[in-house]
């Protein structure tokens, strides 16, 4: 096993999980949000910023959930209409 310490200014995890009963963040637009944000980071050439699709974060009752490190900011109830705010968070 190899280990390596990587430093990110921001690392945003977006839950894209779909549970066996069809619920979860996946069916609520999580893939679209993750794709948009990953494209944004690439197009803006944001150094040290990463967006990663994740499994369940246990906060998806109403809409998409995520968490941003190292800020320790939890995001709940995110929808496509929040993309501009999420992009600003990644830039700051």
Buried (B, 14 or more C-beta within 10 A) or exposed (E): EEEEEEEEBBBBBBBBBBEEEEEBBBBBBBBBBBBBBBEBBEEEEBEEBBBEBBEBBEBBEEBBBBBBEEEEEEBBEBEEEBBEEBBEBBEE
